[in-house]
Structure formats: C-alpha cells, structure tokens
Amino acid sequence: MSLAPQAHLSASTNGYQPLVVVLLSPLAFALVFACWTLFAVLGMELKRTLGFDEFDFALLLATPMLTAALASLPQARLARWIGGRRVMLGCLLLICPFLWWISVAEHYLEFLLAGGGLGLGAGSLAAGLVYVAAWGPRGRIGLALGLYGAGTLGAGLSYWLLPLVSQAYGWRLAPRLYLLLVLLVALLLWLFAEDETREETKSSSSDDGGSSFSRRRWRRWLAGLMPPSGWQLWRLALYYSFFYGAFVALALWLPSYLAAQYQLTLQQSALWALLFILAGGLGQILGGMLADWRDFRALRWWVSAWVLICLFLLSYPPFSIQIQGVHGEVAFSVSTPLWAFDSLLVLMGLAMGVGKGSLMRLIHRDHGDNMARVGGLALALGGLFAGVLPMVFVLGNEWIGIRSAGFMFLYGALVVCMLVMLWDHASGQS
C-alpha cells in the first residue's frame, strides 16, 4: 500500500504540518551536517595539538561519512517501519554523547571513535527524506526536497562560527555549543512535528515489505536492490552518489586545502570555503524547483558537463615554463589566484546542488512509494564515496606530489558516471 497518498490525506487535515516539516527537517539535517564538519575546521588545530599527519587527518574527516554510509540504508528502512520523525529524533539524541566526548577527548583514537559515532546521525538525513516525501506538498515536492537537501548549509555554520568560538573561548566549547543546538531542535521536533499516518498492516503486500521489521521482510526488502530488477535503482543512486559524495568531501577538505595552497589562516580559509557551501545549498533548492516542471534527464548532461569543465580547470596546479627564445630563455609561471579558484568552486557548487536537487525529485517521481529503499541506497553510496575521497586526496598528494590531484580524481569519476549515462541512453533505459 502506498505511503504517500495516505500521508497527503493526513497533511490536508492539518494544514500547518507540511510547513513545520519543511522548516524543521532541514534544520535537523543542517545541524547533523554541521557536526560532521567539526573536524574540517577544528582538525587543523587538532593536528598542531596532537601532532598527527595528513593521512590521520583525512581518516578523521572520513570516519563520520563511512559510518554514515553503513547506517543510511538500515536507518531508512527503520524510518519506513516506525516513522521518519521518530528516527530523526533518535538520531539527534544519539549523537549528543559523542559531541560531549569530542569536547573532553585527549587522544587521536578517542576523536576517531567519537567521529564514527557522529556518523550515526545519517539516519536523520535518510529518515528526513522519507518524512519530507510523506508530508511535503504534492505540487512542490521537488522544492520541499531541495530545501531539505540544502541542510548541507550546516557546514557553513561551522565555517563561520567555529573559528570565532575557537579563537574566543577555545575549541572545546564548540562541540558543547552544537550539543545544545541539537537538543533544542530535537525538542522542537518532538513538540511541533507529527508522525506520518500509517494504515499498513503486517499482511500488506506493498513493495517495501509492509510495516514489519522481521528478518524475512528485511531480506525481501533488500532483494529489491539486486540486479537485474534493481539496476535502475543503482543507476540513480550512482548519479546521486557522485554529486552528494563529491560535494560533502570537498566541504570537509576545502578549509585545509585552501589554508595550505594559499597560506591562509583558519578563519580566512573557512570563509572562502563558505562560498562553495552557500552555492551548493542555493543550487539544491533551484534544482528541486526546476525538477518540479522539467525532468532531470534533460538537465543531467548540462549539469555534468559544467561540473566536468570546472573540475578540469581546478585540476591544473601552478606551473612554470621556460622557453628558449631568440635573445635567451623566457620563463613565466602560471597559477590560479584565490579569487578565480573560489569562483570556479562557486560555479561548480551551484551545478552540484542543481544535480542533487533535481535527482532527488526524479527519485521521488519514479519511486515515491519506495523512497526509503532508493533514497537510503543513494545516501549509502554517496556517504561511501564521501568517506573514501579525503584519503584519496591525501594519497594523491603523496604519490603524485600535486595538491590538486583530488580534483583530477573527481574528474575521472565524473567521466565514468557520464559514460554510464551514455550507455543507458544508447540502450534505451533512460
């Protein structure tokens, strides 16, 4: 039995509830994402304090995302079983002890384990997709999902707030401040949001296995992801995982990258990286709006091509050329100034946001009654991609010796995604 029509019927009897969901759900996701980016800003200070190397720093950034990748699909299924609001509340409360742990931790292993605990908050994103899909306005569901996905703006809160807090009161206050904000949003969700209306029974023959969370139904639910019948789901999840994973990984890595590449302070690099985050959030909303009236299949080539061009230009490291001229050697060097580099990042972030927003609307359009499974898979692959990328960036720096090697890798990954899209188009599957 379809969840969406029932939820829509319930929403129509409580007119303010869709507005509450559209406002509080992105706020909850934004705070979880802000918690994930704690180490992106404070990690540079931790490196100096604890003396760990670049790979240790990359692993610290990656751990929340890797945990999130493992947790997304089960927590999305749990949201389909007991309701998105309850899972969101549970995930917000779940990360609170880990935020406190970060504020008192002394050793690298403690930070690593606490960061892994923060990744369990991924259920708030997966559950939020189910929740917003159920309560969102039918004619503007793309906009609602875009606003929800714009919760990645939570990274902007970290970029702006954490350097100020760290400078004024010390970095240990920052996770405690986030702890209070998380508790506040959890309280608002508990007081003002409502659970989805569920009229399913254990005998339901719905595609997602009904409301029971038994082992047999769980296996049947996962079986829907297996090829060949599940290939379309994997294809959509693959597209989304690039835009989501690459955006999240860059959001985690950019403060450190800009500080090293352009010799910036912590506060300066965070503010320059903030522009990329703001562009991505705006693009997410714009992509959802566009997809409400135009299919993503018509947008994906333009979006992908634009990101590909930006990645190509960002991949070029500073270089020097010596030419043997008529009157002697002519030498000149080429490097991208900070303002030009950040402009490319802003344009790429905007396009990535459009890709994420419009893709999520497409997933809802084609699999609205199965949002937990498809959305959970997309977030799991995206989290895995985002978790692997920081370590790939470091290894690229060490092996190739070029700081922009990470952008080269993203360029290659996007080419693979575009080849898959081309193959689907040629085979008539898209």
TORKOL-4160 file (C-alpha; in steps of 0.2 Angstrom, whole numbers, padded with zeros to 4 digits, m for minus):
430
<pt num="1" X="0000" Y="0000" Z="0000"/>
<pt num="2" X="0007" Y="0017" Z="m0005"/>
<pt num="3" X="0013" Y="0028" Z="0010"/>
<pt num="4" X="0012" Y="0045" Z="0000"/>
<pt num="5" X="m0007" Y="0046" Z="m0003"/>
<pt num="6" X="m0011" Y="0042" Z="0015"/>
<pt num="7" X="0002" Y="0055" Z="0021"/>
<pt num="8" X="m0005" Y="0068" Z="0009"/>
<pt num="9" X="m0023" Y="0064" Z="0016"/>
<pt num="10" X="m0017" Y="0067" Z="0033"/>
<pt num="11" X="m0007" Y="0083" Z="0029"/>
<pt num="12" X="m0023" Y="0090" Z="0021"/>
<pt num="13" X="m0032" Y="0089" Z="0038"/>
<pt num="14" X="m0018" Y="0098" Z="0047"/>
<pt num="15" X="m0013" Y="0112" Z="0036"/>
<pt num="16" X="0002" Y="0119" Z="0046"/>
<pt num="17" X="0011" Y="0102" Z="0047"/>
<pt num="18" X="0019" Y="0102" Z="0030"/>
<pt num="19" X="0026" Y="0119" Z="0034"/>
<pt num="20" X="0033" Y="0113" Z="0050"/>
<pt num="21" X="0041" Y="0098" Z="0042"/>
<pt num="22" X="0048" Y="0108" Z="0028"/>
<pt num="23" X="0056" Y="0120" Z="0041"/>
<pt num="24" X="0062" Y="0109" Z="0055"/>
<pt num="25" X="0068" Y="0094" Z="0044"/>
<pt num="26" X="0081" Y="0104" Z="0035"/>
<pt num="27" X="0086" Y="0112" Z="0052"/>
<pt num="28" X="0089" Y="0095" Z="0059"/>
<pt num="29" X="0099" Y="0089" Z="0044"/>
<pt num="30" X="0109" Y="0105" Z="0044"/>
<pt num="31" X="0114" Y="0103" Z="0062"/>
<pt num="32" X="0119" Y="0085" Z="0059"/>
<pt num="33" X="0130" Y="0090" Z="0044"/>
<pt num="34" X="0137" Y="0104" Z="0054"/>
<pt num="35" X="0143" Y="0091" Z="0067"/>
<pt num="36" X="0151" Y="0081" Z="0053"/>
<pt num="37" X="0161" Y="0096" Z="0048"/>
<pt num="38" X="0168" Y="0099" Z="0066"/>
<pt num="39" X="0184" Y="0091" Z="0061"/>
<pt num="40" X="0185" Y="0100" Z="0045"/>
<pt num="41" X="0188" Y="0117" Z="0054"/>
<pt num="42" X="0195" Y="0111" Z="0071"/>
<pt num="43" X="0205" Y="0097" Z="0064"/>
<pt num="44" X="0219" Y="0109" Z="0058"/>
<pt num="45" X="0221" Y="0115" Z="0076"/>
<pt num="46" X="0220" Y="0097" Z="0082"/>
<pt num="47" X="0234" Y="0092" Z="0070"/>
<pt num="48" X="0245" Y="0105" Z="0078"/>
<pt num="49" X="0240" Y="0100" Z="0096"/>
<pt num="50" X="0241" Y="0081" Z="0094"/>
<pt num="51" X="0254" Y="0081" Z="0080"/>
<pt num="52" X="0246" Y="0068" Z="0068"/>
<pt num="53" X="0250" Y="0068" Z="0050"/>
<pt num="54" X="0239" Y="0072" Z="0034"/>
<pt num="55" X="0233" Y="0054" Z="0032"/>
<pt num="56" X="0227" Y="0054" Z="0050"/>
<pt num="57" X="0218" Y="0070" Z="0047"/>
<pt num="58" X="0210" Y="0063" Z="0031"/>
<pt num="59" X="0204" Y="0047" Z="0041"/>
<pt num="60" X="0197" Y="0059" Z="0055"/>
<pt num="61" X="0187" Y="0068" Z="0041"/>
<pt num="62" X="0181" Y="0051" Z="0033"/>
<pt num="63" X="0176" Y="0042" Z="0048"/>
<pt num="64" X="0159" Y="0050" Z="0051"/>
<pt num="65" X="0155" Y="0048" Z="0032"/>
<pt num="66" X="0160" Y="0030" Z="0032"/>
<pt num="67" X="0149" Y="0026" Z="0047"/>
<pt num="68" X="0135" Y="0036" Z="0039"/>
<pt num="69" X="0136" Y="0025" Z="0023"/>
<pt num="70" X="0134" Y="0009" Z="0034"/>
<pt num="71" X="0120" Y="0017" Z="0044"/>
<pt num="72" X="0110" Y="0025" Z="0030"/>
<pt num="73" X="0101" Y="0010" Z="0022"/>
<pt num="74" X="0096" Y="0002" Z="0039"/>
<pt num="75" X="0090" Y="0018" Z="0046"/>
<pt num="76" X="0080" Y="0022" Z="0031"/>
<pt num="77" X="0071" Y="0006" Z="0032"/>
<pt num="78" X="0068" Y="0009" Z="0051"/>
<pt num="79" X="0060" Y="0026" Z="0046"/>
<pt num="80" X="0049" Y="0017" Z="0034"/>
<pt num="81" X="0044" Y="0005" Z="0048"/>
<pt num="82" X="0042" Y="0016" Z="0063"/>
<pt num="83" X="0041" Y="0034" Z="0055"/>
<pt num="84" X="0053" Y="0047" Z="0050"/>
<pt num="85" X="0051" Y="0059" Z="0064"/>
<pt num="86" X="0055" Y="0046" Z="0077"/>
<pt num="87" X="0071" Y="0040" Z="0068"/>
<pt num="88" X="0076" Y="0059" Z="0066"/>
<pt num="89" X="0073" Y="0062" Z="0085"/>
<pt num="90" X="0083" Y="0046" Z="0089"/>
<pt num="91" X="0097" Y="0050" Z="0078"/>
<pt num="92" X="0098" Y="0068" Z="0085"/>
<pt num="93" X="0099" Y="0061" Z="0103"/>
<pt num="94" X="0111" Y="0048" Z="0098"/>
<pt num="95" X="0125" Y="0060" Z="0093"/>
<pt num="96" X="0124" Y="0070" Z="0109"/>
<pt num="97" X="0135" Y="0059" Z="0119"/>
<pt num="98" X="0148" Y="0059" Z="0105"/>
<pt num="99" X="0148" Y="0078" Z="0104"/>
<pt num="100" X="0152" Y="0078" Z="0123"/>
<pt num="101" X="0165" Y="0065" Z="0121"/>
<pt num="102" X="0174" Y="0076" Z="0107"/>
<pt num="103" X="0174" Y="0091" Z="0120"/>
<pt num="104" X="0184" Y="0081" Z="0133"/>
<pt num="105" X="0194" Y="0069" Z="0122"/>
<pt num="106" X="0213" Y="0069" Z="0123"/>
<pt num="107" X="0219" Y="0056" Z="0111"/>
<pt num="108" X="0218" Y="0053" Z="0092"/>
<pt num="109" X="0209" Y="0037" Z="0094"/>
<pt num="110" X="0195" Y="0045" Z="0105"/>
<pt num="111" X="0192" Y="0058" Z="0092"/>
<pt num="112" X="0191" Y="0044" Z="0079"/>
<pt num="113" X="0179" Y="0034" Z="0088"/>
<pt num="114" X="0168" Y="0049" Z="0093"/>
<pt num="115" X="0168" Y="0055" Z="0075"/>
<pt num="116" X="0162" Y="0037" Z="0070"/>
<pt num="117" X="0148" Y="0040" Z="0082"/>
<pt num="118" X="0143" Y="0056" Z="0074"/>
<pt num="119" X="0141" Y="0047" Z="0058"/>
<pt num="120" X="0126" Y="0038" Z="0066"/>
<pt num="121" X="0117" Y="0054" Z="0063"/>
<pt num="122" X="0115" Y="0050" Z="0045"/>
<pt num="123" X="0098" Y="0042" Z="0050"/>
<pt num="124" X="0092" Y="0060" Z="0051"/>
<pt num="125" X="0095" Y="0063" Z="0033"/>
<pt num="126" X="0088" Y="0046" Z="0027"/>
<pt num="127" X="0073" Y="0047" Z="0038"/>
<pt num="128" X="0071" Y="0065" Z="0034"/>
<pt num="129" X="0069" Y="0060" Z="0015"/>
<pt num="130" X="0055" Y="0048" Z="0020"/>
<pt num="131" X="0047" Y="0061" Z="0031"/>
<pt num="132" X="0048" Y="0075" Z="0019"/>
<pt num="133" X="0042" Y="0064" Z="0005"/>
<pt num="134" X="0027" Y="0059" Z="0015"/>
<pt num="135" X="0022" Y="0077" Z="0021"/>
<pt num="136" X="0028" Y="0088" Z="0008"/>
<pt num="137" X="0016" Y="0097" Z="m0004"/>
<pt num="138" X="0012" Y="0086" Z="m0019"/>
<pt num="139" X="0014" Y="0100" Z="m0032"/>
<pt num="140" X="0030" Y="0107" Z="m0024"/>
<pt num="141" X="0038" Y="0091" Z="m0018"/>
<pt num="142" X="0054" Y="0095" Z="m0028"/>
<pt num="143" X="0056" Y="0112" Z="m0019"/>
<pt num="144" X="0052" Y="0103" Z="m0002"/>
<pt num="145" X="0066" Y="0090" Z="m0005"/>
<pt num="146" X="0078" Y="0104" Z="m0012"/>
<pt num="147" X="0075" Y="0114" Z="0004"/>
<pt num="148" X="0078" Y="0098" Z="0014"/>
<pt num="149" X="0094" Y="0094" Z="0005"/>
<pt num="150" X="0100" Y="0112" Z="0007"/>
<pt num="151" X="0104" Y="0106" Z="0025"/>
<pt num="152" X="0121" Y="0105" Z="0019"/>
<pt num="153" X="0122" Y="0123" Z="0023"/>
<pt num="154" X="0125" Y="0117" Z="0040"/>
<pt num="155" X="0144" Y="0116" Z="0035"/>
<pt num="156" X="0143" Y="0135" Z="0033"/>
<pt num="157" X="0138" Y="0137" Z="0051"/>
<pt num="158" X="0154" Y="0128" Z="0056"/>
<pt num="159" X="0165" Y="0138" Z="0044"/>
<pt num="160" X="0158" Y="0154" Z="0051"/>
<pt num="161" X="0155" Y="0150" Z="0069"/>
<pt num="162" X="0169" Y="0138" Z="0074"/>
<pt num="163" X="0184" Y="0149" Z="0071"/>
<pt num="164" X="0176" Y="0163" Z="0081"/>
<pt num="165" X="0172" Y="0152" Z="0095"/>
<pt num="166" X="0189" Y="0143" Z="0095"/>
<pt num="167" X="0198" Y="0160" Z="0095"/>
<pt num="168" X="0187" Y="0167" Z="0109"/>
<pt num="169" X="0184" Y="0153" Z="0121"/>
<pt num="170" X="0194" Y="0138" Z="0115"/>
<pt num="171" X="0190" Y="0124" Z="0103"/>
<pt num="172" X="0182" Y="0113" Z="0116"/>
<pt num="173" X="0167" Y="0124" Z="0118"/>
<pt num="174" X="0162" Y="0121" Z="0100"/>
<pt num="175" X="0155" Y="0103" Z="0101"/>
<pt num="176" X="0146" Y="0108" Z="0118"/>
<pt num="177" X="0138" Y="0123" Z="0109"/>
<pt num="178" X="0132" Y="0111" Z="0095"/>
<pt num="179" X="0126" Y="0099" Z="0108"/>
<pt num="180" X="0114" Y="0112" Z="0115"/>
<pt num="181" X="0108" Y="0117" Z="0097"/>
<pt num="182" X="0105" Y="0098" Z="0093"/>
<pt num="183" X="0095" Y="0096" Z="0109"/>
<pt num="184" X="0085" Y="0112" Z="0105"/>
<pt num="185" X="0080" Y="0106" Z="0088"/>
<pt num="186" X="0076" Y="0088" Z="0094"/>
<pt num="187" X="0064" Y="0097" Z="0107"/>
<pt num="188" X="0056" Y="0107" Z="0093"/>
<pt num="189" X="0053" Y="0091" Z="0083"/>
<pt num="190" X="0045" Y="0082" Z="0097"/>
<pt num="191" X="0034" Y="0097" Z="0102"/>
<pt num="192" X="0028" Y="0103" Z="0085"/>
<pt num="193" X="0030" Y="0089" Z="0072"/>
<pt num="194" X="0019" Y="0074" Z="0070"/>
<pt num="195" X="0021" Y="0056" Z="0064"/>
<pt num="196" X="0016" Y="0050" Z="0047"/>
<pt num="197" X="m0001" Y="0042" Z="0045"/>
<pt num="198" X="0001" Y="0024" Z="0043"/>
<pt num="199" X="m0013" Y="0012" Z="0038"/>
<pt num="200" X="m0002" Y="m0003" Z="0034"/>
<pt num="201" X="m0004" Y="m0020" Z="0042"/>
<pt num="202" X="0008" Y="m0034" Z="0043"/>
<pt num="203" X="m0002" Y="m0043" Z="0029"/>
<pt num="204" X="0002" Y="m0028" Z="0017"/>
<pt num="205" X="0009" Y="m0033" Z="0001"/>
<pt num="206" X="0017" Y="m0017" Z="m0003"/>
<pt num="207" X="0034" Y="m0017" Z="m0012"/>
<pt num="208" X="0044" Y="m0012" Z="0003"/>
<pt num="209" X="0038" Y="m0026" Z="0014"/>
<pt num="210" X="0025" Y="m0018" Z="0025"/>
<pt num="211" X="0027" Y="m0012" Z="0042"/>
<pt num="212" X="0035" Y="m0027" Z="0050"/>
<pt num="213" X="0054" Y="m0027" Z="0053"/>
<pt num="214" X="0056" Y="m0045" Z="0053"/>
<pt num="215" X="0071" Y="m0054" Z="0046"/>
<pt num="216" X="0062" Y="m0061" Z="0032"/>
<pt num="217" X="0054" Y="m0045" Z="0027"/>
<pt num="218" X="0071" Y="m0036" Z="0028"/>
<pt num="219" X="0079" Y="m0049" Z="0016"/>
<pt num="220" X="0064" Y="m0047" Z="0004"/>
<pt num="221" X="0066" Y="m0028" Z="0006"/>
<pt num="222" X="0085" Y="m0029" Z="0001"/>
<pt num="223" X="0081" Y="m0041" Z="m0013"/>
<pt num="224" X="0073" Y="m0027" Z="m0022"/>
<pt num="225" X="0090" Y="m0019" Z="m0024"/>
<pt num="226" X="0098" Y="m0034" Z="m0033"/>
<pt num="227" X="0101" Y="m0034" Z="m0052"/>
<pt num="228" X="0094" Y="m0035" Z="m0064"/>
<pt num="229" X="0077" Y="m0028" Z="m0057"/>
<pt num="230" X="0087" Y="m0016" Z="m0046"/>
<pt num="231" X="0099" Y="m0009" Z="m0059"/>
<pt num="232" X="0088" Y="0006" Z="m0062"/>
<pt num="233" X="0089" Y="0010" Z="m0043"/>
<pt num="234" X="0108" Y="0008" Z="m0043"/>
<pt num="235" X="0110" Y="0019" Z="m0058"/>
<pt num="236" X="0100" Y="0033" Z="m0050"/>
<pt num="237" X="0110" Y="0030" Z="m0034"/>
<pt num="238" X="0126" Y="0031" Z="m0043"/>
<pt num="239" X="0122" Y="0048" Z="m0051"/>
<pt num="240" X="0117" Y="0055" Z="m0034"/>
<pt num="241" X="0132" Y="0047" Z="m0025"/>
<pt num="242" X="0144" Y="0057" Z="m0036"/>
<pt num="243" X="0135" Y="0074" Z="m0033"/>
<pt num="244" X="0132" Y="0071" Z="m0015"/>
<pt num="245" X="0148" Y="0062" Z="m0011"/>
<pt num="246" X="0160" Y="0074" Z="m0020"/>
<pt num="247" X="0151" Y="0089" Z="m0013"/>
<pt num="248" X="0152" Y="0083" Z="0005"/>
<pt num="249" X="0170" Y="0078" Z="0003"/>
<pt num="250" X="0175" Y="0095" Z="m0004"/>
<pt num="251" X="0165" Y="0103" Z="0010"/>
<pt num="252" X="0176" Y="0093" Z="0023"/>
<pt num="253" X="0193" Y="0096" Z="0013"/>
<pt num="254" X="0192" Y="0113" Z="0007"/>
<pt num="255" X="0197" Y="0123" Z="0023"/>
<pt num="256" X="0213" Y="0113" Z="0025"/>
<pt num="257" X="0216" Y="0114" Z="0006"/>
<pt num="258" X="0214" Y="0132" Z="0004"/>
<pt num="259" X="0224" Y="0136" Z="0020"/>
<pt num="260" X="0239" Y="0125" Z="0013"/>
<pt num="261" X="0238" Y="0131" Z="m0005"/>
<pt num="262" X="0236" Y="0150" Z="m0002"/>
<pt num="263" X="0244" Y="0151" Z="0015"/>
<pt num="264" X="0228" Y="0157" Z="0024"/>
<pt num="265" X="0223" Y="0157" Z="0042"/>
<pt num="266" X="0210" Y="0145" Z="0049"/>
<pt num="267" X="0197" Y="0159" Z="0049"/>
<pt num="268" X="0201" Y="0165" Z="0031"/>
<pt num="269" X="0201" Y="0148" Z="0023"/>
<pt num="270" X="0184" Y="0144" Z="0032"/>
<pt num="271" X="0176" Y="0160" Z="0025"/>
<pt num="272" X="0182" Y="0157" Z="0007"/>
<pt num="273" X="0176" Y="0139" Z="0008"/>
<pt num="274" X="0159" Y="0145" Z="0014"/>
<pt num="275" X="0155" Y="0152" Z="m0003"/>
<pt num="276" X="0156" Y="0135" Z="m0010"/>
<pt num="277" X="0144" Y="0128" Z="0003"/>
<pt num="278" X="0132" Y="0143" Z="0000"/>
<pt num="279" X="0132" Y="0140" Z="m0019"/>
<pt num="280" X="0128" Y="0121" Z="m0016"/>
<pt num="281" X="0113" Y="0125" Z="m0005"/>
<pt num="282" X="0106" Y="0138" Z="m0017"/>
<pt num="283" X="0108" Y="0125" Z="m0031"/>
<pt num="284" X="0100" Y="0112" Z="m0021"/>
<pt num="285" X="0084" Y="0122" Z="m0019"/>
<pt num="286" X="0085" Y="0128" Z="m0038"/>
<pt num="287" X="0087" Y="0110" Z="m0044"/>
<pt num="288" X="0072" Y="0105" Z="m0034"/>
<pt num="289" X="0061" Y="0119" Z="m0041"/>
<pt num="290" X="0067" Y="0116" Z="m0059"/>
<pt num="291" X="0064" Y="0097" Z="m0057"/>
<pt num="292" X="0046" Y="0101" Z="m0052"/>
<pt num="293" X="0042" Y="0106" Z="m0070"/>
<pt num="294" X="0057" Y="0099" Z="m0080"/>
<pt num="295" X="0064" Y="0081" Z="m0080"/>
<pt num="296" X="0081" Y="0079" Z="m0073"/>
<pt num="297" X="0085" Y="0068" Z="m0089"/>
<pt num="298" X="0085" Y="0084" Z="m0099"/>
<pt num="299" X="0096" Y="0093" Z="m0086"/>
<pt num="300" X="0109" Y="0080" Z="m0081"/>
<pt num="301" X="0120" Y="0082" Z="m0097"/>
<pt num="302" X="0122" Y="0101" Z="m0094"/>
<pt num="303" X="0125" Y="0099" Z="m0076"/>
<pt num="304" X="0138" Y="0086" Z="m0078"/>
<pt num="305" X="0147" Y="0095" Z="m0092"/>
<pt num="306" X="0148" Y="0111" Z="m0082"/>
<pt num="307" X="0155" Y="0102" Z="m0067"/>
<pt num="308" X="0167" Y="0092" Z="m0078"/>
<pt num="309" X="0174" Y="0109" Z="m0085"/>
<pt num="310" X="0176" Y="0116" Z="m0068"/>
<pt num="311" X="0185" Y="0101" Z="m0062"/>
<pt num="312" X="0196" Y="0101" Z="m0077"/>
<pt num="313" X="0201" Y="0119" Z="m0073"/>
<pt num="314" X="0203" Y="0116" Z="m0054"/>
<pt num="315" X="0214" Y="0101" Z="m0058"/>
<pt num="316" X="0228" Y="0112" Z="m0065"/>
<pt num="317" X="0242" Y="0115" Z="m0052"/>
<pt num="318" X="0253" Y="0130" Z="m0053"/>
<pt num="319" X="0267" Y="0128" Z="m0066"/>
<pt num="320" X="0282" Y="0136" Z="m0074"/>
<pt num="321" X="0288" Y="0136" Z="m0092"/>
<pt num="322" X="0305" Y="0140" Z="m0099"/>
<pt num="323" X="0306" Y="0144" Z="m0117"/>
<pt num="324" X="0322" Y="0146" Z="m0127"/>
<pt num="325" X="0320" Y="0162" Z="m0136"/>
<pt num="326" X="0330" Y="0172" Z="m0148"/>
<pt num="327" X="0338" Y="0183" Z="m0135"/>
<pt num="328" X="0339" Y="0169" Z="m0122"/>
<pt num="329" X="0327" Y="0160" Z="m0110"/>
<pt num="330" X="0310" Y="0166" Z="m0107"/>
<pt num="331" X="0302" Y="0160" Z="m0091"/>
<pt num="332" X="0285" Y="0163" Z="m0085"/>
<pt num="333" X="0274" Y="0154" Z="m0072"/>
<pt num="334" X="0255" Y="0151" Z="m0071"/>
<pt num="335" X="0245" Y="0150" Z="m0056"/>
<pt num="336" X="0226" Y="0152" Z="m0052"/>
<pt num="337" X="0223" Y="0167" Z="m0040"/>
<pt num="338" X="0212" Y="0164" Z="m0025"/>
<pt num="339" X="0198" Y="0174" Z="m0031"/>
<pt num="340" X="0197" Y="0164" Z="m0048"/>
<pt num="341" X="0199" Y="0147" Z="m0039"/>
<pt num="342" X="0185" Y="0151" Z="m0027"/>
<pt num="343" X="0174" Y="0157" Z="m0042"/>
<pt num="344" X="0176" Y="0141" Z="m0050"/>
<pt num="345" X="0172" Y="0132" Z="m0034"/>
<pt num="346" X="0156" Y="0143" Z="m0033"/>
<pt num="347" X="0150" Y="0139" Z="m0050"/>
<pt num="348" X="0154" Y="0120" Z="m0048"/>
<pt num="349" X="0145" Y="0120" Z="m0031"/>
<pt num="350" X="0130" Y="0128" Z="m0039"/>
<pt num="351" X="0129" Y="0115" Z="m0053"/>
<pt num="352" X="0132" Y="0101" Z="m0040"/>
<pt num="353" X="0117" Y="0107" Z="m0030"/>
<pt num="354" X="0106" Y="0108" Z="m0045"/>
<pt num="355" X="0111" Y="0090" Z="m0049"/>
<pt num="356" X="0107" Y="0084" Z="m0031"/>
<pt num="357" X="0090" Y="0093" Z="m0030"/>
<pt num="358" X="0084" Y="0088" Z="m0047"/>
<pt num="359" X="0090" Y="0070" Z="m0045"/>
<pt num="360" X="0081" Y="0068" Z="m0028"/>
<pt num="361" X="0065" Y="0074" Z="m0036"/>
<pt num="362" X="0067" Y="0062" Z="m0050"/>
<pt num="363" X="0069" Y="0048" Z="m0037"/>
<pt num="364" X="0053" Y="0053" Z="m0029"/>
<pt num="365" X="0044" Y="0054" Z="m0045"/>
<pt num="366" X="0049" Y="0037" Z="m0051"/>
<pt num="367" X="0050" Y="0028" Z="m0034"/>
<pt num="368" X="0040" Y="0039" Z="m0022"/>
<pt num="369" X="0032" Y="0024" Z="m0013"/>
<pt num="370" X="0049" Y="0016" Z="m0011"/>
<pt num="371" X="0058" Y="0032" Z="m0005"/>
<pt num="372" X="0066" Y="0023" Z="0010"/>
<pt num="373" X="0075" Y="0010" Z="m0001"/>
<pt num="374" X="0080" Y="0021" Z="m0016"/>
<pt num="375" X="0085" Y="0036" Z="m0005"/>
<pt num="376" X="0094" Y="0025" Z="0008"/>
<pt num="377" X="0104" Y="0017" Z="m0006"/>
<pt num="378" X="0109" Y="0034" Z="m0014"/>
<pt num="379" X="0114" Y="0041" Z="0003"/>
<pt num="380" X="0124" Y="0025" Z="0007"/>
<pt num="381" X="0134" Y="0026" Z="m0009"/>
<pt num="382" X="0136" Y="0044" Z="m0008"/>
<pt num="383" X="0142" Y="0043" Z="0010"/>
<pt num="384" X="0154" Y="0029" Z="0005"/>
<pt num="385" X="0161" Y="0040" Z="m0009"/>
<pt num="386" X="0162" Y="0055" Z="0003"/>
<pt num="387" X="0172" Y="0044" Z="0015"/>
<pt num="388" X="0184" Y="0037" Z="0003"/>
<pt num="389" X="0188" Y="0054" Z="m0005"/>
<pt num="390" X="0198" Y="0063" Z="0009"/>
<pt num="391" X="0210" Y="0048" Z="0009"/>
<pt num="392" X="0211" Y="0048" Z="m0010"/>
<pt num="393" X="0216" Y="0066" Z="m0009"/>
<pt num="394" X="0230" Y="0063" Z="0003"/>
<pt num="395" X="0236" Y="0048" Z="m0006"/>
<pt num="396" X="0236" Y="0058" Z="m0022"/>
<pt num="397" X="0246" Y="0072" Z="m0014"/>
<pt num="398" X="0259" Y="0059" Z="m0008"/>
<pt num="399" X="0260" Y="0048" Z="m0024"/>
<pt num="400" X="0258" Y="0061" Z="m0037"/>
<pt num="401" X="0265" Y="0076" Z="m0027"/>
<pt num="402" X="0252" Y="0088" Z="m0034"/>
<pt num="403" X="0240" Y="0096" Z="m0022"/>
<pt num="404" X="0226" Y="0096" Z="m0035"/>
<pt num="405" X="0226" Y="0078" Z="m0038"/>
<pt num="406" X="0210" Y="0076" Z="m0029"/>
<pt num="407" X="0201" Y="0086" Z="m0042"/>
<pt num="408" X="0209" Y="0075" Z="m0055"/>
<pt num="409" X="0202" Y="0060" Z="m0047"/>
<pt num="410" X="0184" Y="0068" Z="m0046"/>
<pt num="411" X="0186" Y="0072" Z="m0065"/>
<pt num="412" X="0189" Y="0054" Z="m0069"/>
<pt num="413" X="0175" Y="0048" Z="m0058"/>
<pt num="414" X="0163" Y="0060" Z="m0066"/>
<pt num="415" X="0168" Y="0054" Z="m0083"/>
<pt num="416" X="0164" Y="0036" Z="m0078"/>
<pt num="417" X="0147" Y="0042" Z="m0072"/>
<pt num="418" X="0144" Y="0051" Z="m0089"/>
<pt num="419" X="0149" Y="0035" Z="m0098"/>
<pt num="420" X="0136" Y="0025" Z="m0088"/>
<pt num="421" X="0123" Y="0038" Z="m0093"/>
<pt num="422" X="0128" Y="0037" Z="m0111"/>
<pt num="423" X="0127" Y="0018" Z="m0111"/>
<pt num="424" X="0109" Y="0019" Z="m0103"/>
<pt num="425" X="0104" Y="0032" Z="m0116"/>
<pt num="426" X="0111" Y="0021" Z="m0130"/>
<pt num="427" X="0102" Y="0005" Z="m0123"/>
<pt num="428" X="0085" Y="0015" Z="m0121"/>
<pt num="429" X="0084" Y="0013" Z="m0102"/>
<pt num="430" X="0084" Y="0032" Z="m0098"/>
